[in-house]
Amino acid sequence: MKVLNLMESVVSEVLDVQMNHLQMNCTCEQCKNDVLAIALNALPTRYVSSTRGQTIQRAKLMDEQTLADVLREISKAAAIVSNKPSHT
């Protein structure tokens, strides 16, 4: 297994679930990726290099506070992207 930022998959999963609730002006792939990038830059990274490490870190990331932090950063990022999308 190569090195993986587990936070990326967690944020991506939460974004997929919450996308319809974010009230974004545009939900194209570019806007979705922009939201993902902005949110990830505001959250701590969680690198893993083994399946065991992935399992342990994923369990730690599923606590209520971490999920609330992820949702908060996704919401902030969605507002930024909605107000100023990177495309026309």
Secondary structure, DSSP 4 states (H G I P E B T S, - for coil): ---EEHHHHHHHHHHHHHGGGS--S--SHHHHHHHHHHHHHHS---EE-SHHHHHHHHHHHTSHHHHHHHHHHHHHHHHHHHHS-S--
